[in-house]
């Protein structure tokens, strides 16, 4: 990368991301938006939390447009020699903006298409392409910088929408559970219990993933799961236990069906924000009597899935500490 793109508000730092992380994140933006808004009152999706703060619908339309334009910029960087472009001021919400008359599903589909094309184009870039640069707003920029900005813009606004929906009164209300178990491993599952840990920007210290292909991105810093969901599966006869499926924090006492993308949770001293549901993989088949590890996927039952989270504020956490929803 030619540039370091950082953000104090959402903690984005382009140095934390590989090109593969960026491309993989672009591929899941469509599902991310759908899950963030799936259980939200449609009236709140089009409502502004403040006169000069966009609604969720306006934010997704903005992300659709940004990914489209950045797709064109990536193509230009890779094909136009000596490219120089001025900087562009990002649009801002105005109190007198007319309401958008567009369907949410269609906009999310368009965003998903734009982001997926951007990721697929990145997959075709050879070493010569990665070394090409353009000048934008007087500074050099390469293909990796375009991808980093696309991911930063998109994920930052997903967080904005989470905060906006909370301000509008979307569930969940503030609630308190407890840390039932903390789990770490040197790679793979099961993760084993520890009494205390420090949660940092990249997750629980001392924990690692055996493979980075589908794990380890900043929005996957933590994996959280419900003790009640585990008990439900045990009641069906499955030999699963806390930590077996790889969650870092096993949480008790919360209505897990309410924990969706965009919801913030304080875990001990750390502040986190739920990002995407964790998709189960075949390494978890051993915890199910019939090998049907898809039983814990969010599409099978609301409130049964593990969920990933960003870490917004670092801190210590101990077994028995409070887990506060929307602190």
Secondary structure, DSSP 8 states (H G I E B T S, - for coil): --S--B-TTT--BGGG--HHHHHHHHHTHHHHHHHHHTTS-HHHHT--SBTTB--HHHHHHHHHHHHHHHHHHHHHHHH-TT-EE---------TT-------HHHHHHHHHHHHHHHHHHHHT--HHHHH-EEEETTEEEEHHHHHHHHHHHHHHHHHHHHHHHHHTT-S---EEEEEEEEEE-SSSS--EEESEEEEETTEETT---S-SSSS--GGGSEEEEEHHHHHHHHHTT----TTTT--SEEEESS-GGG--TT-EEEETTEEEEEEEE----GGGGGGSTTS-GGGGSTTTSTT-S-EEEEEEE-EEEETT-EEEET-
